[in-house]
C-alpha cells in the first residue's frame, strides 16, 4: 500500500485524546490533549492516497470500509510526547 512518505513515520492525524508528558520544575506533568481530524475531515484530506490503496488492494470504496481503515489507524496513531518513553 502506498502511504505518503510524510505519514509513514509520523502521526496520521486521526482524532485522539491523550496525555502529554513532560517535566516542569523537576516534576512530572501530565496534561490532557486532543488533536487530529474526525473521520469525515480525515477522509476528505486523505482520500487521494486512500482511494489508490483501496484500488491496489481491490477494496470497495464504501463508507464502512473507509471507517474501518480510519478506526484501525486511530488505534495505533501516536503523538510525540504522549508517553515519555524517550526521556
trRosetta pair geometry for C-beta under 8 A, 3 or more apart (Angstrom, degrees):
i j d omega theta_ij theta_ji phi_ij phi_ji
1 53 4.4 38 -152 -137 102 111
1 56 6.4 159 -110 80 60 137
1 57 6.6 -11 -86 -43 99 122
2 49 6.4 -124 103 -155 88 97
2 52 6.0 -41 58 115 119 125
2 53 6.3 -149 45 -79 69 84
2 56 7.1 124 4 -22 96 160
3 7 5.5 -110 166 85 101 110
3 8 5.5 129 101 -83 116 77
3 49 6.7 90 -129 159 39 137
3 53 7.5 32 -69 -78 65 136
4 7 4.8 71 70 14 88 107
4 8 7.4 -139 96 -32 43 81
4 49 5.5 -103 -34 -75 95 161
5 8 5.7 -36 -148 0 37 118
6 10 6.6 -37 165 36 59 133
7 10 6.2 -97 -132 60 32 89
7 12 5.6 62 -164 -109 109 70
11 35 7.8 -34 -172 122 157 127
11 36 7.4 -129 166 -89 124 106
11 77 6.0 57 -151 -172 75 94
11 78 6.2 -130 -93 74 74 56
11 79 5.8 33 -91 -94 131 61
11 80 7.6 -96 -39 -13 111 80
12 73 5.0 -83 92 172 163 123
12 74 8.0 -112 78 -75 122 45
12 77 5.1 -103 41 -110 98 105
13 35 7.8 -93 -139 142 61 92
13 36 4.9 163 180 -130 51 83
13 37 5.6 40 140 6 96 99
13 42 6.8 171 104 -115 88 98
13 45 7.7 -56 97 95 135 151
13 77 7.6 -135 9 -151 15 135
14 36 5.0 19 106 177 24 145
14 37 6.6 -69 -126 60 32 72
14 42 5.8 20 -107 -102 68 155
14 70 6.2 145 -120 -168 125 80
14 73 5.6 146 -35 108 141 101
14 74 4.0 -122 131 -94 153 82
14 77 4.7 -153 42 -43 106 161
15 34 7.3 5 -167 -176 85 89
15 35 7.3 -178 -137 95 49 37
15 36 4.1 -165 -85 92 36 106
15 37 5.9 -109 -48 83 86 22
15 38 5.0 11 -24 -83 144 51
15 39 7.8 -71 16 -32 116 55
15 42 7.6 -120 -15 -43 84 124
15 74 7.2 -9 57 -126 58 121
16 34 7.4 -168 96 -144 39 54
16 35 6.4 -14 58 61 76 78
16 36 5.6 59 10 12 71 142
16 74 6.4 166 -71 -163 99 86
16 77 5.6 -168 -32 86 140 120
16 79 6.9 -159 75 -24 127 118
17 32 6.9 -10 -172 -168 98 94
17 33 7.1 162 -155 86 52 51
17 34 5.0 -21 -100 -97 75 81
18 32 7.9 155 88 -152 30 52
18 33 5.5 -22 68 64 75 98
18 35 7.6 -39 27 23 105 105
18 79 5.7 172 53 36 152 127
18 82 4.5 -17 150 -140 141 124
19 30 4.6 -4 -179 -171 122 104
19 31 6.8 139 -159 64 66 32
19 32 6.2 -41 -101 -94 65 47
19 33 7.0 138 -121 15 15 89
19 82 6.6 109 72 -158 52 72
20 30 7.1 156 75 -154 46 50
20 31 5.0 -18 55 60 97 91
20 33 4.9 69 -26 -26 103 133
20 79 7.5 -70 -90 113 86 123
20 81 4.9 11 -149 130 92 110
20 82 6.0 -62 -100 -97 51 54
21 28 6.9 -18 -162 -167 91 96
21 29 7.3 156 -150 81 44 53
21 30 5.6 -12 -97 -101 74 73
21 81 6.3 -175 48 173 64 67
21 82 6.8 80 6 -175 95 17
21 83 6.6 -50 23 123 137 9
21 84 3.7 -68 109 -52 142 111
21 87 7.9 -138 118 16 108 136
22 28 7.8 154 88 -152 26 54
22 29 5.6 -22 69 60 72 99
22 31 8.0 -16 25 8 98 108
22 81 6.5 -12 -58 -157 99 110
22 84 7.5 -160 -70 -98 35 99
23 26 6.6 2 -177 -117 111 12
23 27 6.8 147 -153 72 69 30
23 28 6.3 -46 -99 -95 64 45
23 29 6.9 126 -132 10 15 90
23 87 7.5 170 -21 -172 108 155
24 27 6.1 -33 68 63 68 82
24 29 4.6 21 12 -20 115 139
28 84 7.7 16 -142 -121 111 159
33 79 7.1 -135 101 107 140 162
33 82 7.5 -112 50 -102 133 94
35 79 6.0 100 56 -98 146 144
36 42 7.5 9 168 -78 95 116
36 77 7.1 55 -96 146 154 155
37 41 3.8 -130 -168 100 108 114
37 42 4.1 151 99 -65 117 77
37 45 6.3 -150 -65 12 177 139
38 41 5.2 84 52 18 70 105
38 42 6.7 -139 94 -11 28 97
39 42 5.8 -63 -144 36 23 111
39 43 6.3 19 163 -16 64 107
39 66 7.7 108 -176 129 102 100
39 67 6.3 11 -150 -114 139 78
39 70 5.1 85 -124 148 86 168
40 43 6.1 -55 -147 36 28 108
40 44 6.5 29 155 -18 63 107
41 44 5.8 -58 -152 36 31 112
41 45 6.3 22 155 -14 66 111
42 45 5.9 -61 -148 40 29 107
42 46 5.9 -11 166 13 67 119
42 70 5.9 119 90 -124 140 116
43 46 6.4 -77 -132 56 24 87
43 47 5.6 53 167 -70 67 90
43 50 7.0 -72 -139 44 69 162
43 66 5.3 38 -111 179 130 133
43 70 6.9 -60 -59 -67 92 128
44 47 6.3 -18 -134 -21 20 115
46 49 6.0 -58 -174 49 77 96
46 50 5.2 75 130 -24 93 114
47 50 5.5 -66 -135 48 31 111
47 51 5.6 34 167 -25 71 109
48 51 6.2 -55 -147 33 20 108
48 52 6.8 18 153 -14 57 107
49 52 5.5 -51 -148 37 37 113
49 53 6.3 40 153 -20 67 104
50 53 5.7 -55 -150 37 32 112
50 54 6.3 32 152 -19 66 105
50 66 6.9 66 156 -124 144 88
50 69 6.7 133 -144 116 117 160
51 54 5.6 -52 -145 36 32 111
51 55 6.4 36 153 -20 64 103
51 61 6.3 21 -123 -107 82 132
52 55 5.6 -52 -150 35 32 113
52 56 6.3 33 152 -20 65 107
53 56 5.6 -53 -146 36 32 113
53 57 6.2 8 161 1 67 112
53 59 7.8 -4 120 33 75 124
54 57 6.2 -68 -140 52 27 95
54 58 7.9 -104 165 71 56 2
54 59 4.2 -95 -147 68 79 98
54 60 7.4 -69 -177 77 119 13
54 61 5.3 109 124 -78 157 82
54 65 7.0 95 -121 131 126 136
55 58 7.4 20 -175 -76 29 40
59 65 5.6 162 161 -170 111 146
60 65 5.8 158 79 -20 75 151
61 65 6.9 -117 -129 68 21 131
61 66 7.4 42 -163 -51 62 102
62 65 4.8 91 56 9 81 101
62 66 7.0 -146 93 -4 41 87
63 66 5.6 -54 -145 39 34 113
63 67 6.1 35 154 -21 67 107
64 67 5.7 -56 -147 37 28 112
64 68 6.4 33 152 -22 63 104
65 68 5.5 -46 -144 33 34 114
65 69 6.5 36 155 -18 63 102
66 69 5.8 -56 -154 36 31 111
66 70 6.3 32 150 -18 66 107
67 70 5.6 -52 -144 38 33 113
67 71 6.1 33 156 -19 66 107
68 71 5.8 -56 -145 38 28 111
68 72 6.3 27 156 -19 63 108
69 72 5.8 -58 -148 37 29 110
69 73 6.3 24 157 -14 65 108
70 73 6.0 -61 -148 40 28 107
70 74 6.0 31 155 -25 65 111
71 74 5.6 -53 -142 35 28 116
71 75 6.7 37 156 -26 61 100
72 75 6.0 -49 -156 24 30 114
72 76 7.3 1 156 6 60 107
73 76 6.3 -79 -158 50 34 94
73 77 5.9 53 148 -56 73 99
74 77 5.4 -33 -136 1 34 121
78 82 6.7 -155 -167 40 67 133
79 82 4.5 92 71 -37 88 125
81 84 7.5 34 -163 -67 46 57
84 87 5.3 -50 -170 29 74 115
